[in-house]
């Protein structure tokens, strides 16, 4: 089994990162380089989280082997059965774990993963971010724009690195070498990452348990959905207005720059990014052959077209995102209203107001019956969320306590260190790996979920259902690569696996070995890394009392607060919007049902009546009908003859009006003499009834 666990986790994490990226990104429309770079960044970060427990168990085994200086025992299987002859230390054997990774593999693995992620977050992803957001029409122009924007960005971090470098150079007790220079760079990157880590962790430790607890409150969720509907409608209207303004500018540019202008290719590139309906309206003006030099008109410059191109990309993406989010929010609101109605149902069968538009899987339909759905949604799910919220709250308390006491080695106060040391005494490697994985997985969920939730105006916003733009995807990859290394170092400090924290002369993990000795910068290793994580307590208290939400609400940013008049107004507004959309969808479904009903009821009667007329008609009439079928254009050439039209109308029954159709026709004869048309307003009835025998 040596190395097999490492290989399996590498494959599993790749598909996990690919699945999550598919939920947020659009593989068909977005550039392949953006997808590959984001996937690589997410994959490396998730890989560190999943592989680190294997590194911990391997390090514990190596420490045992180093302490006993005896040959290790090979375990026979994964379940933990071992041979009879075992070298022991005290009462417990020192055997090789099932997930043991041979010496020399983990240092190389971590070095490749760490430096690749650092290259992504500090060099490649920022450059690609500016490149993707640029409105240039050529690769050279986009590269130039990206370099100019990143000059300030790189200068800021070089200033931080230079400060650490000057400190080491001035300090007489330190001699600057290559390894120390590498450690300074790592310390600078991890210091910036730890600063962000504590901010995001303090929010996630409180908000994740609270969100699951509130998930059991149906009334709370429904009110919050109404609030989101009111806010999203405002954003949706603003996005539509912004798109209209941008499209008006594009129309003016399209009319001013003719087909033979040198900048016409730039205009064509902009038109390709516009929605289809606007492209059809504007066209390309290919029918205008006047020379652009004949009239001395003022034309927009290439710089202004670059700016317009950038605005078009942003406005179209924002408009599409708000449209999709509005449809998703409507489905969520309708479902929560259905849950509220079905809670008092005596039949205990879940009834939907609107049937799902996409057909469900037959396997799900067979097992997830209306009765099962009622018990899950109305009875079991609230209790499940409450129990899960309590478990997550206990984990949060353990994390906060350990963050404040992990520097104490005698006695050991960090609960994470206590759990790992108890398992280390019995060399229960499976328990060690499970405990490490659950601990670091919970920390990662608290940090990464905050990355997915935060929204920096409209510049950074991770939207599900393939609605995240390239800029936000790349920015999330940057955040993950910056947060994951300090997150892992913080976890190793909580478990006292980092010798810098535990102050023990023991073999370090392979992950900490590539970081070098942080003692080169004593004020970082013994000061910032120790005391700064304690600020998580203050951040948790601020999050619990929603101080950030209240501050944003005072500044004019509308936030959901139950005891606020503005929140109540927005809830009422959202409730009315949902009610209006519900009535609209009901009318649409009723119209579709009526059209389907008329088609099923009278479609067959029309065919039967046609056969009956052909059987009972005399030869003269049949000859006349053959002549009429051989001359199909006659009904259009004689359309102005009122006598003929009146004679035909006498043989027609009154046709029902369908006010839900898309087009309206005053004359039923214009639609093939009253026959059924899918897009028309009239639905014809049969000519049978009293005139069948005529």
C-alpha positions as CSV (number, residue, x, y, z in Angstrom):
1,X,0.0,0.0,0.0
2,X,3.0,2.3,-0.1
3,X,2.1,5.4,-2.1
4,X,-1.3,4.0,-3.1
5,X,-3.2,6.3,-0.8
6,X,-1.3,9.2,-2.2
7,X,-2.2,8.3,-5.7
8,X,-5.8,7.7,-4.9
9,X,-6.2,11.1,-3.2
10,X,-4.4,12.9,-6.1
11,X,-7.0,11.5,-8.5
12,X,-10.0,12.0,-6.2
13,X,-9.0,15.7,-5.5
14,X,-8.7,16.4,-9.2
15,X,-12.2,15.3,-10.0
16,X,-13.5,17.2,-6.9
17,X,-11.9,20.4,-8.0
18,X,-13.2,19.9,-11.5
19,X,-16.8,19.3,-10.2
20,X,-16.8,22.4,-8.1
21,X,-15.3,24.5,-10.9
22,X,-18.0,23.2,-13.3
23,X,-20.6,24.5,-10.9
24,X,-19.2,28.1,-11.0
25,X,-17.4,28.4,-14.3
26,X,-18.7,28.0,-17.9
27,X,-16.4,25.5,-19.8
28,X,-18.1,26.3,-23.1
29,X,-17.9,30.1,-23.2
30,X,-14.9,31.0,-21.1
31,X,-11.3,30.9,-22.3
32,X,-9.5,27.6,-21.9
33,X,-6.5,29.2,-20.2
34,X,-8.8,30.8,-17.6
35,X,-10.4,27.4,-16.9
36,X,-7.0,25.6,-16.7
37,X,-5.3,28.2,-14.5
38,X,-8.3,28.3,-12.1
39,X,-8.5,24.5,-12.0
40,X,-4.8,24.2,-11.3
41,X,-5.0,26.7,-8.4
42,X,-8.0,25.0,-6.8
43,X,-6.6,21.6,-7.4
44,X,-3.3,22.3,-5.7
45,X,-4.9,24.0,-2.7
46,X,-7.4,21.1,-2.2
47,X,-4.5,18.7,-2.6
48,X,-2.6,20.2,0.2
49,X,-5.6,19.8,2.5
50,X,-6.2,16.2,1.7
51,X,-2.5,15.1,1.6
52,X,-1.4,16.8,4.9
53,X,-2.9,14.1,7.2
54,X,-0.8,11.5,5.4
55,X,2.3,13.6,6.0
56,X,1.4,13.8,9.7
57,X,1.0,10.0,10.1
58,X,4.2,9.3,8.2
59,X,6.1,11.8,10.3
60,X,4.8,10.1,13.5
61,X,6.0,6.8,12.2
62,X,9.4,8.2,11.3
63,X,9.7,9.7,14.8
64,X,8.9,6.3,16.3
65,X,11.4,4.6,14.1
66,X,14.1,7.2,14.9
67,X,13.4,6.8,18.7
68,X,13.6,3.0,18.8
69,X,16.3,2.5,16.1
70,X,14.6,-0.7,15.3
71,X,13.2,-2.2,12.1
72,X,9.6,-1.4,11.6
73,X,6.8,-4.0,11.4
74,X,4.9,-4.3,8.2
75,X,1.2,-4.5,8.8
76,X,-0.6,-7.3,7.0
77,X,-3.7,-5.4,5.9
78,X,-5.5,-2.1,6.3
79,X,-7.7,-3.2,9.1
80,X,-4.8,-3.4,11.6
81,X,-3.9,-7.0,12.0
82,X,-0.1,-7.4,12.6
83,X,2.4,-10.2,12.9
84,X,3.2,-11.8,16.2
85,X,6.9,-10.8,16.3
86,X,7.0,-7.1,16.7
87,X,9.6,-4.7,18.1
88,X,8.0,-2.7,20.8
89,X,8.6,0.5,22.7
90,X,6.9,0.2,26.0
91,X,3.5,-1.5,25.5
92,X,2.8,-0.5,21.9
93,X,4.4,-1.6,18.6
94,X,6.1,0.7,16.2
95,X,4.6,-0.5,12.9
96,X,4.3,1.0,9.5
97,X,1.0,2.8,8.7
98,X,-1.1,1.5,5.8
99,X,-0.8,4.9,4.1
100,X,3.0,5.2,4.6
101,X,4.7,7.3,2.0
102,X,8.4,6.3,1.3
103,X,11.2,8.6,2.3
104,X,12.1,11.3,-0.3
105,X,8.7,11.5,-2.0
106,X,6.9,13.9,0.3
107,X,9.6,16.7,0.3
108,X,9.7,16.7,-3.5
109,X,5.9,16.6,-3.7
110,X,5.4,19.5,-1.3
111,X,8.1,21.5,-3.0
112,X,6.5,21.2,-6.4
113,X,3.0,21.9,-5.0
114,X,4.0,24.9,-2.9
115,X,6.2,26.7,-5.4
116,X,3.7,26.1,-8.2
117,X,0.9,27.6,-6.2
118,X,3.1,30.6,-5.3
119,X,4.0,31.1,-8.9
120,X,0.3,31.1,-9.7
121,X,-0.8,33.4,-7.0
122,X,1.9,36.0,-7.3
123,X,2.8,36.1,-11.0
124,X,0.5,34.2,-13.4
125,X,-3.0,34.6,-12.0
126,X,-2.7,38.4,-11.5
127,X,-1.4,38.8,-15.0
128,X,-4.2,36.6,-16.5
129,X,-6.7,38.5,-14.4
130,X,-5.8,41.8,-15.9
131,X,-5.5,40.2,-19.3
132,X,-9.1,38.7,-19.1
133,X,-10.6,42.0,-18.0
134,X,-8.8,44.1,-20.6
135,X,-10.8,45.4,-23.6
136,X,-8.0,45.3,-26.1
137,X,-8.6,43.9,-29.6
138,X,-5.2,42.2,-29.9
139,X,-3.0,40.0,-27.8
140,X,-0.3,42.6,-27.7
141,X,-2.7,45.3,-26.5
142,X,-4.0,43.1,-23.7
143,X,-0.5,42.1,-22.6
144,X,0.5,45.7,-22.5
145,X,-2.5,46.6,-20.4
146,X,-1.9,43.7,-18.0
147,X,1.7,44.7,-17.5
148,X,0.8,48.3,-16.7
149,X,-1.9,47.3,-14.2
150,X,0.4,44.7,-12.4
151,X,3.3,47.1,-12.1
152,X,1.7,48.7,-9.1
153,X,0.5,45.3,-7.8
154,X,4.0,43.8,-7.9
155,X,5.6,46.9,-6.4
156,X,3.5,46.7,-3.3
157,X,4.6,43.1,-2.4
158,X,8.2,43.8,-3.4
159,X,8.1,46.6,-0.8
160,X,7.0,44.1,1.9
161,X,9.7,41.7,0.9
162,X,12.3,44.5,0.8
163,X,11.4,45.5,4.4
164,X,12.1,41.9,5.6
165,X,15.4,41.9,3.6
166,X,16.6,45.1,5.1
167,X,15.8,43.8,8.6
168,X,18.0,40.7,8.0
169,X,20.8,42.7,6.4
170,X,21.0,45.2,9.3
171,X,20.8,42.7,12.1
172,X,24.4,41.8,13.0
173,X,23.4,38.4,14.4
174,X,22.1,37.2,11.1
175,X,24.1,36.3,8.0
176,X,22.2,36.5,4.8
177,X,22.4,33.3,2.8
178,X,20.3,31.7,0.0
179,X,18.3,29.5,2.4
180,X,17.6,32.4,4.6
181,X,16.6,34.5,1.7
182,X,14.2,31.8,0.6
183,X,12.8,31.7,4.2
184,X,12.3,35.4,4.1
185,X,10.2,35.2,1.0
186,X,8.1,32.4,2.4
187,X,7.6,34.3,5.7
188,X,6.5,37.4,3.8
189,X,4.0,35.4,1.8
190,X,2.7,33.5,4.8
191,X,2.4,36.6,6.9
192,X,0.1,38.2,4.3
193,X,-1.9,35.0,4.0
194,X,-2.2,34.6,7.8
195,X,-3.6,38.2,8.0
196,X,-6.4,37.3,5.6
197,X,-6.8,33.8,7.1
198,X,-7.8,35.1,10.6
199,X,-10.3,37.6,9.1
200,X,-12.0,34.9,7.1
201,X,-11.8,32.3,9.8
202,X,-13.4,34.5,12.4
203,X,-16.4,35.1,10.1
204,X,-16.8,31.4,9.1
205,X,-16.5,29.9,12.6
206,X,-19.7,31.8,13.6
207,X,-21.6,32.1,10.4
208,X,-21.5,28.5,9.2
209,X,-23.2,27.0,12.4
210,X,-25.6,30.0,12.5
211,X,-26.6,29.6,8.9
212,X,-27.4,25.9,9.4
213,X,-29.4,26.7,12.6
214,X,-31.4,29.3,10.7
215,X,-31.9,26.8,7.9
216,X,-34.3,24.9,10.2
217,X,-36.5,28.1,10.5
218,X,-38.8,28.0,7.4
219,X,-40.2,31.5,8.2
220,X,-36.7,33.0,8.5
221,X,-35.6,31.5,5.2
222,X,-38.8,32.7,3.4
223,X,-38.4,36.2,4.7
224,X,-34.7,36.3,3.7
225,X,-35.7,35.0,0.3
226,X,-38.2,37.9,-0.1
227,X,-35.4,40.3,1.0
228,X,-33.0,38.8,-1.6
229,X,-35.7,39.1,-4.3
230,X,-36.2,42.8,-3.7
231,X,-32.4,43.4,-3.8
232,X,-31.9,41.3,-6.8
233,X,-34.7,43.0,-8.7
234,X,-33.0,46.3,-8.1
235,X,-29.7,44.9,-9.4
236,X,-31.5,43.2,-12.3
237,X,-33.2,46.5,-13.3
238,X,-29.9,48.3,-13.0
239,X,-28.1,45.7,-15.1
240,X,-30.8,46.0,-17.8
241,X,-30.6,49.8,-17.8
242,X,-26.8,49.7,-18.0
243,X,-26.9,47.2,-20.9
244,X,-29.4,49.4,-22.7
245,X,-27.1,52.4,-22.3
246,X,-24.0,50.5,-23.5
247,X,-25.9,49.1,-26.5
248,X,-27.0,52.6,-27.4
249,X,-23.3,53.7,-27.5
250,X,-22.5,50.6,-29.6
251,X,-25.3,51.5,-32.0
252,X,-23.9,55.0,-32.5
253,X,-20.4,53.7,-33.0
254,X,-21.7,51.1,-35.5
255,X,-23.5,53.8,-37.5
256,X,-20.6,56.2,-37.5
257,X,-17.8,53.8,-38.5
258,X,-18.6,52.4,-41.9
259,X,-17.5,49.2,-43.5
260,X,-14.3,50.6,-45.0
261,X,-13.0,52.4,-41.9
262,X,-9.8,51.0,-40.4
263,X,-11.5,50.6,-37.1
264,X,-14.3,48.6,-38.5
265,X,-12.8,45.3,-37.4
266,X,-12.8,46.6,-33.8
267,X,-16.5,47.4,-34.1
268,X,-17.2,44.0,-35.5
269,X,-15.4,42.4,-32.5
270,X,-17.6,44.5,-30.1
271,X,-20.7,43.5,-31.9
272,X,-19.9,39.8,-31.5
273,X,-19.9,40.3,-27.7
274,X,-23.4,41.8,-27.8
275,X,-26.6,39.8,-27.2
276,X,-28.1,38.2,-30.3
277,X,-31.2,40.5,-30.3
278,X,-29.1,43.6,-30.4
279,X,-26.9,42.2,-33.1
280,X,-29.9,41.6,-35.3
281,X,-31.1,45.2,-34.7
282,X,-27.8,46.9,-35.4
283,X,-26.5,44.7,-38.2
284,X,-23.2,45.7,-40.0
285,X,-24.3,48.5,-42.3
286,X,-22.9,46.7,-45.3
287,X,-25.4,48.4,-47.6
288,X,-23.7,51.8,-47.1
289,X,-20.8,52.2,-49.5
290,X,-20.0,55.8,-49.0
291,X,-16.3,56.6,-48.3
292,X,-15.5,57.5,-44.8
293,X,-13.1,60.2,-46.0
294,X,-15.8,62.1,-48.0
295,X,-17.3,63.6,-44.9
296,X,-15.2,65.1,-42.2
297,X,-16.9,63.4,-39.3
298,X,-15.5,62.9,-35.8
299,X,-14.8,59.2,-35.2
300,X,-14.1,57.5,-31.9
301,X,-10.5,56.7,-31.2
302,X,-9.1,53.2,-30.7
303,X,-8.6,53.9,-27.0
304,X,-12.3,54.8,-26.6
305,X,-13.3,51.6,-28.5
306,X,-11.1,49.6,-26.1
307,X,-13.0,51.1,-23.2
308,X,-16.3,50.4,-24.8
309,X,-15.3,46.8,-25.5
310,X,-14.5,46.4,-21.8
311,X,-17.8,47.9,-20.8
312,X,-19.7,45.6,-23.2
313,X,-18.1,42.5,-21.8
314,X,-18.8,43.5,-18.2
315,X,-22.4,44.6,-18.8
316,X,-23.4,41.5,-20.8
317,X,-21.9,39.2,-18.2
318,X,-23.7,41.1,-15.4
319,X,-27.0,41.1,-17.3
320,X,-26.9,37.3,-18.0
321,X,-25.9,36.6,-14.4
322,X,-28.8,38.6,-12.9
323,X,-31.3,36.9,-15.2
324,X,-30.2,33.4,-14.2
325,X,-30.0,34.3,-10.5
326,X,-33.6,35.7,-10.7
327,X,-34.9,32.5,-12.1
328,X,-33.1,30.4,-9.4
329,X,-34.4,32.7,-6.7
330,X,-37.9,32.4,-7.9
331,X,-37.7,28.6,-7.8
332,X,-36.4,28.7,-4.3
333,X,-39.1,31.1,-3.2
334,X,-41.9,29.0,-4.7
335,X,-40.5,25.9,-3.1
336,X,-40.3,27.5,0.4
337,X,-43.9,28.7,0.0
338,X,-44.9,25.1,-0.9
339,X,-43.1,23.8,2.2
340,X,-45.0,26.4,4.4
341,X,-48.3,25.3,2.9
342,X,-47.6,21.5,3.2
343,X,-46.7,21.7,6.8
344,X,-50.4,21.7,7.8
345,X,-51.3,19.1,5.2
346,X,-53.5,16.3,6.6
347,X,-52.7,13.8,3.8
348,X,-48.9,14.1,4.5
349,X,-48.1,14.2,0.8
350,X,-46.0,17.0,-0.6
351,X,-47.9,19.0,-3.3
352,X,-46.0,21.4,-5.6
353,X,-47.6,24.5,-6.9
354,X,-45.5,24.2,-10.1
355,X,-44.2,21.0,-11.5
356,X,-40.4,21.0,-12.1
357,X,-39.6,22.0,-15.7
358,X,-36.9,19.4,-16.0
359,X,-38.0,15.8,-15.6
360,X,-36.6,14.1,-12.6
361,X,-34.7,10.8,-12.7
362,X,-36.8,7.7,-12.6
363,X,-34.8,6.3,-9.7
364,X,-35.5,9.5,-7.7
365,X,-39.2,9.4,-8.6
366,X,-39.5,5.8,-7.4
367,X,-37.9,6.3,-3.9
368,X,-38.5,10.0,-3.3
369,X,-42.3,9.8,-3.4
370,X,-44.5,12.7,-2.3
371,X,-44.9,11.1,1.1
372,X,-41.2,10.7,1.6
373,X,-40.7,14.3,0.5
374,X,-43.3,15.5,3.0
375,X,-41.6,13.7,5.9
376,X,-38.2,15.0,4.9
377,X,-39.0,18.6,4.2
378,X,-41.6,19.1,6.9
379,X,-40.3,17.0,9.8
380,X,-36.8,15.5,9.4
381,X,-34.9,18.3,7.7
382,X,-35.3,21.0,10.3
383,X,-34.1,18.6,13.0
384,X,-31.2,17.5,10.8
385,X,-30.1,21.1,10.4
386,X,-30.4,21.8,14.1
387,X,-28.2,18.8,15.0
388,X,-25.6,19.7,12.4
389,X,-25.5,23.3,13.6
390,X,-24.8,22.1,17.2
391,X,-22.0,19.8,16.0
392,X,-20.5,22.6,14.0
393,X,-20.8,25.0,16.9
394,X,-18.8,22.5,19.1
395,X,-16.1,22.4,16.5
396,X,-16.0,26.2,16.4
397,X,-15.5,26.4,20.1
398,X,-12.7,23.9,20.0
399,X,-11.0,25.9,17.2
400,X,-11.3,29.2,19.1
401,X,-9.9,27.6,22.3
402,X,-7.0,26.0,20.5
403,X,-6.1,29.2,18.6
404,X,-5.8,31.0,22.0
405,X,-3.8,28.3,23.7
406,X,-1.8,26.4,21.1
407,X,1.5,28.1,22.1
408,X,1.3,26.4,25.6
409,X,3.3,23.2,25.5
410,X,3.5,22.5,29.2
411,X,0.7,21.8,29.9
412,X,-0.8,21.1,26.6
413,X,-4.0,23.2,26.3
414,X,-4.8,22.9,22.6
415,X,-7.4,20.3,22.2
416,X,-6.2,19.4,18.7
417,X,-2.7,18.7,20.1
418,X,-4.3,16.6,22.9
419,X,-6.2,14.4,20.5
420,X,-3.2,13.8,18.2
421,X,-0.8,13.1,21.1
422,X,-3.2,10.5,22.6
423,X,-3.4,8.7,19.3
424,X,0.4,9.0,18.9
425,X,0.9,7.1,22.1
426,X,-1.0,4.1,20.8
427,X,0.2,4.6,17.2
428,X,-3.3,4.4,15.9
429,X,-2.6,5.9,12.5
430,X,-6.1,5.6,11.1
431,X,-7.4,7.6,14.0
432,X,-4.6,10.1,13.5
433,X,-5.4,10.6,9.9
434,X,-9.2,10.9,10.5
435,X,-8.7,13.4,13.3
436,X,-6.3,15.4,11.2
437,X,-8.5,15.3,8.2
438,X,-11.7,16.4,10.0
439,X,-9.8,19.2,11.8
440,X,-8.2,20.7,8.7
441,X,-11.3,20.0,6.6
442,X,-13.4,22.1,9.1
443,X,-10.9,24.9,9.1
444,X,-10.8,24.8,5.3
445,X,-14.6,24.9,5.1
446,X,-14.7,27.9,7.4
447,X,-12.2,29.8,5.3
448,X,-13.1,28.7,1.7
449,X,-16.9,29.1,2.3
450,X,-16.2,32.7,3.2
451,X,-14.3,33.1,0.0
452,X,-17.3,31.8,-1.9
453,X,-19.7,34.1,0.0
454,X,-18.0,37.4,0.1
455,X,-18.7,39.9,-2.6
456,X,-16.7,43.0,-3.5
457,X,-19.3,45.1,-5.2
458,X,-19.6,43.7,-8.7
459,X,-15.9,43.1,-9.3
460,X,-15.5,39.9,-7.4
461,X,-18.5,37.6,-7.1
462,X,-18.6,33.8,-7.3
463,X,-22.0,32.9,-8.7
464,X,-23.2,29.3,-9.1
465,X,-24.9,27.8,-12.2
466,X,-21.9,28.7,-14.5
467,X,-22.4,32.5,-14.0
468,X,-19.0,33.4,-12.6
469,X,-16.9,35.6,-14.8
470,X,-13.2,35.0,-15.6
471,X,-12.0,37.8,-13.3
472,X,-13.7,36.3,-10.3
473,X,-12.6,32.8,-11.0
474,X,-8.9,33.9,-11.3
475,X,-9.3,36.0,-8.1
476,X,-10.6,33.1,-6.2
477,X,-7.6,31.0,-7.3
478,X,-5.3,33.7,-6.0
479,X,-7.0,33.8,-2.7
480,X,-6.9,30.0,-2.3
481,X,-3.2,29.8,-3.1
482,X,-2.5,32.6,-0.6
483,X,-4.6,31.2,2.2
484,X,-3.8,27.5,2.0
485,X,-0.1,27.5,3.1
486,X,-0.7,29.6,6.3
487,X,-3.8,27.5,7.0
488,X,-1.7,24.4,7.0
489,X,1.0,26.0,9.1
490,X,-1.7,27.1,11.5
491,X,-3.1,23.6,11.7
492,X,0.3,22.1,12.4
493,X,0.8,24.7,15.1
494,X,-2.5,23.7,16.7
495,X,-1.5,20.1,16.8
496,X,2.1,20.9,18.0
497,X,3.6,19.2,14.9
498,X,5.5,22.3,14.1
499,X,8.8,22.4,16.0
500,X,8.8,26.2,16.0
501,X,5.7,26.1,18.1
502,X,6.3,23.0,20.2
503,X,10.0,23.9,20.9
504,X,10.9,20.2,20.6
505,X,14.0,18.8,18.8
506,X,12.0,16.2,16.8
507,X,11.8,15.3,13.2
508,X,9.5,17.9,11.5
509,X,6.9,17.1,8.9
510,X,7.9,17.2,5.3
511,X,5.6,20.2,4.8
512,X,7.4,22.3,7.4
513,X,10.8,21.2,6.1
514,X,10.3,23.1,2.9
515,X,9.3,26.3,4.8
516,X,12.7,26.5,6.4
517,X,13.4,27.7,9.9
518,X,11.1,30.7,10.7
519,X,13.5,31.6,13.5
520,X,15.4,33.7,11.0
521,X,12.7,36.3,11.6
522,X,12.2,36.0,15.4
523,X,9.6,38.7,15.6
524,X,7.5,36.8,13.0
525,X,8.0,33.3,14.5
526,X,7.7,34.2,18.2
527,X,5.4,37.2,17.9
528,X,3.1,37.5,14.9
529,X,2.5,33.7,14.4
530,X,1.7,33.3,18.1
531,X,-0.4,36.2,19.1
532,X,-2.1,37.4,15.9
533,X,-4.4,34.2,15.7
534,X,-5.8,35.2,19.1
535,X,-7.7,38.0,17.3
536,X,-10.1,35.3,16.0
537,X,-11.9,35.7,19.3
538,X,-12.7,39.4,18.7
539,X,-13.8,38.6,15.1
540,X,-16.1,35.8,16.3
541,X,-17.7,38.1,18.8
542,X,-18.2,40.8,16.2
543,X,-19.7,38.3,13.8
544,X,-22.0,36.9,16.4
545,X,-23.5,40.3,17.2
546,X,-23.5,41.1,13.4
547,X,-21.4,44.3,13.9
548,X,-20.2,44.2,10.3
549,X,-23.8,43.9,9.0
550,X,-25.0,46.8,11.1
551,X,-22.1,49.0,10.0
552,X,-22.8,48.2,6.3
553,X,-26.5,48.9,6.9
554,X,-25.6,52.3,8.4
555,X,-23.5,53.1,5.4
556,X,-26.4,52.5,3.1
557,X,-25.7,48.9,2.0
558,X,-28.9,47.1,2.5
559,X,-28.4,44.0,4.7
560,X,-30.9,41.5,6.1
561,X,-31.7,42.5,9.7
562,X,-34.9,41.3,11.4
563,X,-35.3,44.4,13.7
564,X,-34.9,47.1,10.9
565,X,-37.6,49.1,9.2
566,X,-35.7,49.0,5.9
567,X,-35.6,45.2,6.0
568,X,-39.3,45.0,6.6
569,X,-40.0,47.3,3.6
570,X,-37.8,45.2,1.4
571,X,-39.4,42.0,2.6
572,X,-42.8,43.3,1.7
573,X,-41.6,44.5,-1.6
574,X,-40.0,41.1,-2.4
575,X,-43.1,39.3,-1.3
576,X,-45.2,41.3,-3.7
577,X,-42.6,40.6,-6.5
578,X,-42.8,36.9,-5.8
579,X,-46.6,37.0,-5.8
580,X,-46.6,38.8,-9.1
581,X,-44.2,36.3,-10.7
582,X,-46.3,33.5,-9.3
583,X,-49.5,34.8,-10.9
584,X,-47.6,35.3,-14.2
585,X,-46.4,31.7,-14.3
586,X,-49.9,30.4,-13.4
587,X,-51.4,32.3,-16.3
588,X,-48.7,30.9,-18.6
589,X,-49.4,27.4,-17.5
590,X,-53.1,27.8,-17.8
591,X,-52.7,29.2,-21.3
592,X,-50.4,26.2,-22.3
593,X,-53.0,23.8,-20.8
594,X,-55.8,25.4,-22.8
595,X,-53.9,25.3,-26.0
596,X,-53.0,21.6,-25.4
597,X,-56.6,20.8,-24.5
598,X,-58.0,22.5,-27.7
599,X,-55.4,20.8,-29.8
600,X,-56.1,17.3,-28.4
601,X,-59.9,17.8,-28.5
602,X,-60.4,19.4,-31.9
603,X,-57.3,18.2,-33.8
604,X,-58.7,14.7,-34.4
605,X,-62.2,16.1,-35.1
606,X,-60.8,18.2,-37.9
607,X,-59.3,15.1,-39.6
608,X,-62.5,13.1,-39.2
609,X,-64.6,15.9,-40.6
610,X,-62.3,16.2,-43.6
611,X,-62.7,12.5,-44.3
612,X,-66.5,12.7,-44.0
613,X,-66.7,15.6,-46.4
614,X,-64.6,13.7,-48.9
615,X,-66.9,10.7,-48.6
616,X,-70.3,12.5,-48.8
617,X,-69.4,15.1,-51.4
618,X,-70.7,14.7,-55.0
619,X,-68.5,14.5,-58.1
620,X,-68.9,18.2,-59.0
621,X,-67.8,19.2,-55.6
622,X,-64.9,16.8,-55.7
623,X,-63.8,18.1,-59.1
624,X,-64.0,21.6,-57.7
625,X,-61.9,20.6,-54.8
626,X,-59.3,19.0,-57.0
627,X,-59.1,22.2,-59.0
628,X,-58.7,24.2,-55.8
629,X,-55.9,22.0,-54.5
630,X,-54.1,22.2,-57.8
631,X,-54.2,26.0,-57.6
632,X,-53.0,26.8,-54.0
633,X,-52.2,30.4,-54.7
634,X,-55.8,31.3,-55.6
635,X,-56.8,32.0,-52.0
636,X,-54.2,34.7,-51.8
637,X,-54.9,36.2,-55.3
638,X,-58.6,36.5,-54.4
639,X,-58.1,37.7,-50.9
640,X,-59.6,41.1,-51.6
641,X,-62.8,39.7,-53.0
642,X,-65.2,40.3,-50.1
643,X,-68.0,38.2,-51.6
644,X,-65.7,35.1,-51.7
645,X,-64.5,35.8,-48.2
646,X,-68.0,36.2,-46.8
647,X,-69.1,32.9,-48.5
648,X,-66.2,31.0,-46.8
649,X,-66.8,32.6,-43.4
650,X,-70.4,31.4,-43.4
651,X,-69.1,27.8,-43.3
652,X,-66.8,28.5,-40.3
653,X,-67.6,28.1,-36.6
654,X,-66.7,30.8,-34.2
655,X,-63.1,30.3,-33.1
656,X,-62.0,30.9,-29.5
657,X,-59.5,33.6,-28.7
658,X,-56.3,32.6,-27.0
659,X,-55.1,35.8,-25.2
660,X,-51.9,34.1,-24.1
661,X,-50.4,33.6,-27.5
662,X,-47.5,35.6,-28.9
663,X,-49.1,37.1,-32.0
664,X,-52.5,38.5,-33.0
665,X,-54.3,38.2,-36.3
666,X,-57.5,40.0,-37.1
667,X,-58.5,37.8,-40.0
668,X,-58.5,34.0,-39.4
669,X,-58.3,33.5,-43.2
670,X,-54.8,34.9,-43.2
671,X,-53.7,31.8,-41.3
672,X,-54.4,29.2,-43.9
673,X,-58.2,29.7,-43.8
674,X,-58.5,29.3,-40.1
675,X,-56.3,26.2,-39.7
676,X,-54.3,25.8,-36.4
677,X,-51.0,27.7,-36.3
678,X,-48.6,27.2,-33.3
679,X,-47.7,30.9,-33.0
680,X,-51.1,32.4,-33.7
681,X,-53.8,33.8,-31.6
682,X,-56.7,31.8,-33.0
683,X,-57.3,28.1,-32.4
684,X,-59.6,26.8,-35.1
685,X,-62.5,24.4,-34.5
686,X,-63.7,21.7,-36.7
687,X,-66.0,22.4,-39.7
688,X,-68.1,19.4,-38.8
689,X,-71.1,19.9,-36.5
690,X,-74.2,21.0,-38.5
691,X,-72.5,21.4,-41.8
692,X,-71.0,17.9,-42.1
693,X,-73.7,16.7,-44.6
694,X,-73.7,19.8,-46.8
